[in-house]
Amino acid sequence: MKKRVTGIGGLFFKATDPKASKAWYKKHLGFNTDDYGCTFWWKDEAGNKCSTQWSAFPEETSYFEPSTKACMFNYRVENLEKLLKVLKKEGVTIVGEMQVFEYGKFGWILDNDDNKIELWEPIDAAFL
């Protein structure tokens, strides 16, 4: 398998008050925030329009489970189905089942420190 991770798809973190965090980042760092956080647009080497999501989650979110950590990275990948099979053969813990949406496929793994990692095979055109 040539490429695995092709970029950062998102940075997700727990916040005491997600609404206040989004307002702080908007005021002080100029983030263009909405209900989900902030989407950063960029182009890959081939010139395709791509996105990276920044989102503040409530402290009590269960989305990062089974990890107990305060943040979760989302990595953009190619061919998620194949990658999950390869990672499983390599002994990586797979969390849950792959999910498919109009904006891409998602899978989850745990790293060596039990950080939950979200893997995303994106369909960026769904956001345009």
C-alpha positions as CSV (number, residue, x, y, z in Angstrom):
1,M,0.0,0.0,0.0
2,K,1.7,3.2,-1.2
3,K,-0.1,6.0,0.6
4,R,-1.8,5.7,3.9
5,V,-2.3,9.2,5.4
6,T,-2.5,12.1,2.9
7,G,-3.1,15.0,5.3
8,I,-4.8,16.2,8.5
9,G,-8.5,16.0,8.2
10,G,-9.3,17.6,11.5
11,L,-8.4,18.5,15.0
12,F,-11.1,17.8,17.6
13,F,-10.8,18.7,21.3
14,K,-12.9,18.8,24.4
15,A,-13.8,22.2,25.8
16,T,-15.5,23.4,28.9
17,D,-17.7,25.6,26.8
18,P,-17.5,24.9,23.1
19,K,-19.5,28.0,22.2
20,A,-17.1,30.2,24.1
21,S,-14.1,28.5,22.6
22,K,-15.4,29.0,19.1
23,A,-16.0,32.7,19.9
24,W,-12.5,33.1,21.4
25,Y,-10.8,31.6,18.3
26,K,-13.0,33.7,16.1
27,K,-12.2,37.0,17.9
28,H,-8.5,36.4,18.7
29,L,-7.3,34.2,15.8
30,G,-9.8,35.0,13.1
31,F,-11.3,31.6,12.7
32,N,-14.4,31.6,10.5
33,T,-16.5,29.5,13.0
34,D,-20.0,28.0,12.6
35,D,-22.0,25.4,14.6
36,Y,-19.3,22.7,13.8
37,G,-16.2,24.8,14.4
38,C,-14.1,26.0,11.5
39,T,-13.3,24.5,8.1
40,F,-9.9,25.4,6.5
41,W,-9.8,25.0,2.7
42,W,-6.6,24.2,0.9
43,K,-5.4,22.4,-2.3
44,D,-3.4,19.2,-2.5
45,E,-0.5,18.5,-4.9
46,A,-2.9,17.7,-7.7
47,G,-4.8,21.0,-7.2
48,N,-7.9,19.4,-5.7
49,K,-9.8,21.5,-3.2
50,C,-9.5,19.9,0.3
51,S,-10.7,20.7,3.8
52,T,-9.5,20.3,7.3
53,Q,-12.0,20.7,10.2
54,W,-11.3,22.2,13.6
55,S,-14.0,21.5,16.2
56,A,-14.6,22.0,19.9
57,F,-16.6,19.2,21.6
58,P,-18.3,19.3,25.0
59,E,-16.2,17.8,27.8
60,E,-18.8,15.1,28.3
61,T,-18.7,13.9,24.7
62,S,-18.4,10.1,24.2
63,Y,-17.2,10.6,20.6
64,F,-13.5,10.1,21.6
65,E,-14.2,6.8,23.5
66,P,-12.8,4.3,24.2
67,S,-9.9,6.9,24.6
68,T,-10.0,9.0,27.7
69,K,-7.9,11.7,26.1
70,A,-9.0,15.3,25.6
71,C,-8.4,15.4,21.8
72,M,-8.7,13.3,18.7
73,F,-6.9,13.7,15.4
74,N,-8.6,13.0,12.1
75,Y,-6.3,12.0,9.2
76,R,-7.2,12.1,5.6
77,V,-6.5,8.7,3.9
78,E,-6.7,6.9,0.6
79,N,-8.7,3.7,0.3
80,L,-9.9,3.4,3.9
81,E,-11.3,-0.1,3.5
82,K,-7.9,-1.5,2.4
83,L,-6.1,0.5,5.0
84,L,-8.2,-0.8,7.8
85,K,-7.5,-4.4,6.7
86,V,-3.8,-3.7,6.6
87,L,-3.8,-2.1,10.0
88,K,-5.7,-5.0,11.5
89,K,-3.1,-7.4,10.1
90,E,-0.4,-5.2,11.7
91,G,-2.1,-5.6,15.1
92,V,-3.6,-2.1,15.3
93,T,-6.8,-1.9,17.4
94,I,-9.8,-1.1,15.2
95,V,-12.6,0.7,17.0
96,G,-16.2,0.1,15.7
97,E,-17.2,-0.4,12.1
98,M,-16.5,1.8,9.1
99,Q,-19.2,4.4,8.4
100,V,-20.1,5.8,5.0
101,F,-21.6,9.3,4.4
102,E,-22.1,11.5,1.4
103,Y,-18.9,13.4,2.4
104,G,-16.7,10.3,2.8
105,K,-15.9,7.1,4.7
106,F,-14.8,7.0,8.4
107,G,-13.0,4.5,10.5
108,W,-11.3,4.6,13.9
109,I,-8.2,3.1,15.5
110,L,-6.2,3.4,18.7
111,D,-2.6,4.4,18.6
112,N,0.1,3.0,20.9
113,D,-1.0,5.5,23.7
114,D,-4.7,4.7,23.4
115,N,-5.4,7.9,21.5
116,K,-8.5,7.4,19.3
117,I,-7.6,8.3,15.7
118,E,-10.3,9.0,13.1
119,L,-9.4,8.0,9.6
120,W,-11.3,9.8,6.8
121,E,-11.5,9.0,3.1
122,P,-13.0,12.3,2.1
123,I,-15.3,13.4,-0.7
124,D,-14.5,17.1,-0.4
125,A,-16.8,18.0,-3.3
126,A,-19.7,17.3,-1.0
127,F,-18.9,20.5,0.9
128,L,-18.7,22.8,-2.2
